Amino acid sequence: MYGKLEVLIEGHTHKLDTLQPVKYMADTTALRCFQLTIQSHINALETLGIARTSHEEAAERLSRLRAQTPKPAQNSQQPAKAAPATTLTASQLGISSKPTPQPKSLKQAGVDYEGLHTYLPHYPVYRTDKATTKIRQVFDGAAKSKYRPNLNDVLETGPNLNPNLLWVLMRFRMNRISWIADIEKAFLKIVPKPEDAEAVRFLWQREPEDPSFDLMAYKWKRVPLGLSSTPFLLRVSVNKHLLSVKSTFPETVEQIEKQLYVDDFLGGADDKTTAVTTVGETVTLFSEAQLNMRSWTTNNKQLRDFLTEKEMSNQFVGIPSLTIDGQPKALGLRWDTNSDKTIKRKVFSISARIFDPIGFLAPTTLLLKIIYQKLWEGEMGWDSRLEKYLA
């Protein structure tokens, strides 16, 4: 059928409005025909450019997420076991169904707003290896749509201001005393312009335990996790603050600039005095920007005792991220803080794992063989520490 766009759209909408309901719900043939008729008109309208809004798409995603949430087993003989958490509760996200003031990071949004706006679908990421935040709600800025670009497609991502990951890890392992920490809820500390908050709306169930309740619309007053521009906004904000305090803490700021990767800080020092000073200054300068450093982990017992005795406010002195065997991770790599020392036995054990019969890795393994030679010439014991010798 050919004709003007307005006429075609009006024709399909009129047929939907005048569609007769099915008389008998047991008539599966009639129900199937009714469904196919509605779907054909909806597909035709979408083809003509009458696509669903981001509000409708976000509502559908939320409905699917609720449907996929496992229900606890109900048995009159045995107590019901709680279902594994697959999404955040309203209180965990900072939302209350009661008429109380909303948190600073969120604001209720009017559904009748006619300006430019976007509703972001969201989903939970469950991390059993995290000691702090077990469930993190991620907002999908890359959610696909048939007839419009997603939010990440139209955002300016900015340049990558983070240091080279390999260099960060290599510098981290050059210190006798090392530590890792991260900025608590770093992305949620960035405040966008009020007009930009309309682009980061989302829907939430008024009563999460009862899907029959209406959906409520909220908008972020902070930058949520899941947008392509978030890493740049965080780093440029941190860099601006570091520049303002560099004259007060020059050495600490220089190390943070080199060793802060997104929100993870991998620092180090060669003696306890320098380590304590650097850690203290790090906490102080970040607190001036309303940022809290947490999840401190170190390979030095004296520094670990200092962190515990200091009783830093809102600090979690422990393990931020665990591997399967219970050891912490530094930017995804396992870090054994208890036996974190270099000995002759360990060097030989690591080098023996390299299998290179053709010699492709010779430029790399040559350096290791030179270290081999020096260790044998030094007549060192198998369990002797090698830091001073190799330096």
Secondary structure, DSSP 8 states (H G I E B T S, - for coil): ----HHHHHHHHHHHHHT----S-TT-HHHHHHHHHHHHHHHHHHHHTT----HHHHHHHHHHHHHHHS------SSS--------S--HHHHT--SSS----TTEEE--TT--SS--B--EEEEE-TTBSS-SEEEEE-TT---SSS--HHHHS------S--HHHHHHHHTT-SEEEEEEETT-GGG----GGGGGGGEEEEESSTT-TTS-EEEEEESS--TT-TTHHHHHHHHHHHHHHHHTTTSHHHHHHHHHHEETTEEEEEESSHHHHHHHHHHHHHHHHTTT--EEEEEES-HHHHHHHHHHT-TT--BS-SBB-TTS-BEETTEE--STT---BHHHHHHHHTT---SS-TTHHHHHHHHHHHHHHHHTT--TT-B-HHHH-
